[in-house]
Amino acid sequence: MAGLSMAESGGSRDFPAKLTLQVFVCSIIASFGGLMFGYDIGISGGVTSMDDFLEKFFPTVYHKKHEAREDNYCKYDNQFLQLFTSSLYLAAIVSSFIASLFCKKFGRKPTIQAASIFFLAGAILNAFAQDLGMLIAGRICLGAGVGFGNQAVPLFISEIAPAKYRGGLNICFQLLITVGILIANLINYATSKVHPHGWRVSLGGAAAPAIILLGGSLLITETPTSLLERGKNEEGLRVLKKIRGVDNVDKEYAEILNAIELAKQVKHPFRNLMSRSNRPQLICGTILQFFQQFTGINVVMFYAPVLFQTMGYGSDGSLLSAVVTDSINVACTLVAVFLVDIIGRRILLIEACLQMLAAQSIMGRILAVHLKSTNIMPNGSAKLVVILICVFVSGFAWSWGPLGWLIPSEIFPLETRSAGFFFAVSMNMFCTFLVAQAFLTVLCHMRSGIFFFFAAWILVMGLFAIFFLPETKGVPIDEMNERVWKKHWFWKRYYKDSDANKRSSQEIQDKSEEETLE
């Protein structure tokens, strides 16, 4: 790893760096925060389709599920069942705000450690839950872990990675989300046959990635940016040399110090984030997270087993189908790891929109024709829907999934980085909550029309990527404003006034200094 030199990527101010083993290992360890998140996404859908779990906590849903003539679209429609899944994301919204302050004051590394502790506590509570209150309390602890992890990990990786390799390393976070989902569904497939406490094994399994992250977080280094931001200049310089694998880090060190000096002038980063010159990053960072969730991906990931049962598959068949789609999710996220720093972000996003739009529209049409309220879907049509779900998942996996996290983590200047990424994470958690809380009810009322609803959003996000999203491939993280936003055909207008004010202030200052000298 240490021998890969960083090539020039579009400007004389690129910094000398190698992809060191230290950076690679730290990125993988930190990415286990994604494994925690993914495990929870995958585990909740499988558990909510297990009879033992439903009978203990949601007896109404259990009896409704086993009625002789049930409505295919409405058998899981229960607000408390949906709250089991969605309560985590409400907790994550609150905790991500706290994490943004914690991250700035104490560093990225302690924030990652806190995430693993919260997640471990939630896993234990859920594994030993005796009533719905204890179950929801465990979900809230898991939500705190997700909020802290999702706030810190992408920022951590973006700050330690050389610009040339930042995209691929950051996507390791999303890659391990997909691995976590796959592992969760494999565990669900096994524990669904263990009665009556298989669901406890599934929920308690969330402790494993939390323990790995907690142990691994003791080995990782803090980011140079965070160290310098907190006045630890000598340690920051030493770490910068270590992770870059070169001694000539003077330019990057000076660039980080300059960014920190500018950041110190901003006393209220959340208020400053609302200023006109920070609006492009805020809009793009948050809307990407909104779009990521409104592709409809979590309909598949949260409720894949439920969805497949709705189409006529048995419990085993539905869980196995979910494992197949999750395997494709992992494999295609690897595609993004290798391509994102070669062909760029925008091409992957635009291509995937075309792919997902076609898959969602055809799925909606097939379900509208072949799945009524009480029939069993024809076997051939059900298999075709599974194939289309795989096509949809593959497109998401190499585009909006990983890039929805990568791009917001790299576009904000240091003075608003933690605050800006908080808004991005919060938007993701809020939209995930909406989808998780409302999907089963919306499925009951919209039926197959829900796929056309998500298809319409995919069309909108494709147009946004074409016209409004700039390319950030290979640009040093602290030079985004000058080399990306101020040169974009639409967003550059947001900088004209601020640049003019800076020039005017500088001219006044220079004139004052001249008069003083005279």
WOVEN-V988686 format. One record per backbone hydrogen bond with DSSP energy under -1.0 kcal/mol. NH is the residue of the N-H (numbers start at 0). CO is the residue of the C=O. E is the energy in kcal/mol with one decimal. If there is no record, write none. Layout:
NH;CO;E
NH;CO;E
This chain:
3;0;-1.5
5;16;-1.5
13;10;-1.3
17;243;-2.1
18;3;-1.3
19;17;-1.4
23;19;-2.2
24;20;-2.8
25;21;-2.4
26;22;-2.3
27;23;-2.0
28;24;-2.6
29;25;-2.6
30;26;-1.8
31;28;-1.6
32;29;-2.1
33;30;-1.6
34;30;-1.1
35;31;-1.9
36;32;-1.7
37;33;-3.1
38;34;-2.5
39;35;-1.8
40;36;-2.1
41;37;-2.5
42;38;-2.6
43;39;-1.9
45;41;-1.2
46;42;-2.4
47;43;-2.1
48;45;-1.2
49;46;-1.7
53;49;-2.4
54;50;-3.0
55;51;-1.5
56;52;-2.4
57;53;-2.1
61;57;-2.0
62;58;-2.5
63;59;-2.2
64;60;-2.5
65;61;-1.3
66;63;-1.0
71;372;-4.4
73;70;-1.2
74;70;-1.1
76;73;-1.5
77;75;-1.2
81;77;-2.1
82;78;-2.0
83;79;-1.5
85;81;-2.9
86;82;-2.6
88;85;-1.1
89;85;-1.2
90;86;-1.9
91;87;-1.8
92;88;-1.5
93;89;-1.5
94;90;-2.6
95;91;-2.2
96;92;-1.1
97;93;-1.6
98;94;-2.9
99;95;-1.8
100;96;-1.3
101;97;-2.6
102;98;-3.2
103;99;-1.2
104;100;-2.2
105;101;-3.0
106;102;-1.0
111;107;-2.0
112;108;-2.0
113;109;-2.4
114;110;-1.9
115;111;-1.7
116;112;-1.7
117;113;-2.4
118;114;-2.2
119;115;-2.1
120;116;-2.2
121;117;-2.1
122;118;-2.2
123;119;-1.9
124;120;-2.2
125;121;-2.3
126;122;-2.2
127;123;-1.6
128;125;-1.0
134;130;-1.9
135;131;-2.6
136;132;-2.3
137;133;-2.0
138;134;-1.7
139;135;-2.1
140;136;-1.9
141;137;-2.3
142;138;-2.2
143;139;-2.0
144;140;-2.0
145;141;-2.5
146;142;-2.7
147;143;-2.3
148;144;-2.6
149;145;-3.0
150;146;-1.2
151;147;-2.0
152;148;-2.6
155;151;-2.8
156;152;-2.5
157;153;-2.4
158;154;-2.0
159;155;-1.5
160;156;-1.9
164;161;-1.2
168;164;-2.2
169;165;-2.4
170;166;-1.9
171;168;-1.0
172;169;-1.6
174;170;-3.1
175;171;-2.3
176;172;-1.2
177;173;-2.2
178;174;-2.1
179;175;-2.3
180;176;-2.0
181;177;-2.2
182;178;-2.9
183;179;-2.3
184;180;-2.1
185;181;-2.1
186;182;-2.5
187;183;-2.7
188;184;-2.1
189;185;-1.6
190;186;-3.2
191;187;-1.8
192;189;-1.2
193;190;-1.7
197;193;-1.6
200;196;-1.2
201;197;-1.9
202;198;-2.5
203;199;-2.7
204;200;-1.4
205;202;-1.2
206;203;-2.1
207;204;-1.5
209;205;-1.1
210;206;-2.4
211;207;-2.2
212;208;-2.5
213;209;-2.3
214;210;-2.6
215;211;-2.8
216;212;-2.5
217;214;-1.0
218;215;-1.8
219;215;-1.0
226;222;-2.2
227;223;-2.9
228;224;-2.3
229;225;-1.3
230;227;-1.7
231;226;-2.7
232;230;-1.3
235;231;-2.4
236;232;-2.5
237;233;-2.2
238;234;-2.7
239;235;-2.3
240;236;-2.2
241;237;-1.9
242;238;-2.8
243;239;-1.7
244;240;-1.4
248;246;-1.9
252;248;-3.0
253;249;-2.5
254;250;-2.3
255;251;-2.6
256;252;-2.4
257;253;-2.4
258;254;-2.1
259;255;-2.3
260;256;-2.4
261;257;-2.1
262;258;-2.2
263;259;-2.2
265;262;-1.4
271;267;-2.8
272;268;-1.8
273;270;-1.2
274;271;-1.9
277;274;-1.2
278;275;-1.2
281;277;-1.9
282;278;-2.9
283;279;-2.5
284;280;-3.0
285;281;-2.0
286;282;-2.5
287;283;-1.8
289;285;-1.9
290;286;-2.8
291;287;-2.3
292;288;-1.6
293;289;-1.9
295;292;-1.3
300;296;-2.4
301;297;-2.4
306;302;-3.7
307;303;-2.7
308;304;-2.0
309;305;-2.2
310;306;-1.2
311;308;-1.8
312;307;-2.2
317;313;-2.6
318;314;-2.0
319;315;-2.4
320;316;-2.3
321;317;-1.8
322;318;-1.7
323;319;-1.9
324;320;-2.1
325;321;-2.2
326;322;-2.1
327;323;-1.7
328;324;-1.8
329;325;-2.0
330;326;-2.3
331;327;-2.5
332;328;-1.4
333;329;-1.5
335;331;-1.2
336;332;-1.6
337;333;-1.5
338;334;-1.9
339;335;-2.5
341;338;-1.8
342;338;-2.7
348;344;-1.9
349;345;-2.7
350;346;-2.4
351;347;-1.9
352;348;-1.5
353;349;-1.5
354;350;-1.8
355;351;-3.2
356;352;-2.5
357;353;-1.8
358;354;-2.0
359;355;-2.8
360;356;-2.1
361;357;-2.2
362;358;-2.4
363;359;-2.5
364;360;-1.9
365;361;-2.4
366;362;-2.6
367;363;-2.2
368;364;-1.7
369;365;-2.9
370;366;-2.2
381;377;-2.5
382;378;-2.3
383;379;-1.9
384;380;-2.1
385;381;-1.9
386;382;-2.1
387;383;-2.4
388;384;-2.5
389;385;-1.9
390;386;-2.0
391;387;-2.7
392;388;-3.0
393;389;-2.3
394;390;-1.8
395;391;-2.2
396;392;-2.7
397;393;-1.4
398;395;-1.5
400;395;-2.4
402;398;-2.7
405;401;-2.4
406;402;-2.0
408;404;-1.1
409;406;-1.3
415;412;-1.4
416;413;-1.1
419;415;-3.4
420;416;-2.6
421;417;-1.7
422;418;-1.6
423;419;-1.7
424;420;-2.9
425;421;-3.0
426;422;-2.3
427;423;-2.0
428;424;-2.7
429;425;-2.9
430;426;-2.4
431;427;-2.3
432;428;-2.4
433;429;-2.5
434;430;-2.5
435;431;-2.9
436;432;-3.0
437;433;-2.2
438;434;-2.2
441;437;-3.3
442;438;-3.4
443;439;-1.4
444;440;-1.5
445;441;-3.8
446;442;-1.3
448;445;-2.0
449;446;-1.8
450;447;-1.6
452;448;-1.8
453;449;-1.9
454;450;-1.8
455;451;-1.9
456;452;-1.2
457;453;-2.0
458;454;-1.7
459;455;-1.7
460;456;-2.5
461;457;-1.9
462;458;-1.7
463;459;-2.0
464;460;-2.3
465;461;-1.8
466;462;-2.2
467;463;-2.9
474;471;-1.5
478;475;-2.1
482;478;-2.2
483;479;-2.2
484;479;-1.5
485;480;-2.4
491;487;-1.8
492;489;-1.0
493;490;-1.9
494;491;-1.6
498;494;-2.6
499;495;-2.1
500;496;-2.5
501;497;-2.2
502;498;-2.4
503;499;-2.4
504;500;-2.7
505;501;-2.5
506;502;-2.4
507;503;-2.3
508;504;-2.3
509;505;-2.8
510;506;-2.5
511;507;-2.3
512;508;-2.2
513;509;-2.2
514;510;-2.3
515;511;-2.0
516;512;-2.0
517;513;-2.0
